[in-house]
Amino acid sequence: MVLIVVSFLDPIVGPHLYSLGLPETYGGYCLGIMGVLHFIGSLACGYLTSFKNHQIILFAEITTTISLFAIGPSKLMGYGPSAIATFVGVGSAGFFTAFTEVLTIPTIIDAIETDF
């Protein structure tokens, strides 16, 4: 899932950061941060087993949506173009998509087992 998100963000983030005056390599660094934070988020899922999976998945979907708004200039959130906001938005999107993926797989397996 992260690879799908990265494939859609790559043509957006790279030129956006370049238009802010950063070198072209910063687009790759930004997407690398997304992958690293996705890995850390996957590890962090193991510590949240005291909550119900559905609550964590819903929280992750909401925060992922908010973090995608944080990538570029947003009239909804009231700020202009910023490289820091782009890095934070992409990084938090990577972190919270891990919660969605890691916790959805056991839910799907449980649903299949109860049907059969």
Summary of the structure (lengths in Angstrom):
residues: 116
radius of gyration: 15.9
end to end distance: 27.2
largest distance: 56.8
contacts: 342
relative contact order: 0.19
helix: 79%
strand: 2%
